[in-house]
Amino acid sequence: MNQELLMQWGPIVLMAAIFYFLIIRPQAKRRKEEKEFAETLKVGDKVIMSSGIHGKVTQVNADKGTVQIETGAGKITFERSAISTELTKNLTATPKEN
């Protein structure tokens, strides 16, 4: 009886474990990193928005969860969650020579 139960439920438990470690856990980790990133934004950081707009943070409004970004077209207000990456930390690569 025990062996039959293991043969019946074993694959389902194994699939659930694989699903957790390959999909759920990495997404939770990425969400945590994005939240920490959004909370540590400060005036002067150069960022890229999820829409592809590049700009510099000119104002952080913690109460509303928004930031004001200065772009070539002027100042625009965005939600903190719309910021994709921070250029200040990601510009460590050296340019390629032709």
Secondary structure, DSSP 8 states (H G I E B T S, - for coil): -HHHHHHHHHHHHHHHHHHIIIIIHHHHHHHHHHHHHHHT--TT-EEEETTS-EEEEEEEETTTTEEEEEETTEEEEEEGGGEEEEHHHHTTS-----
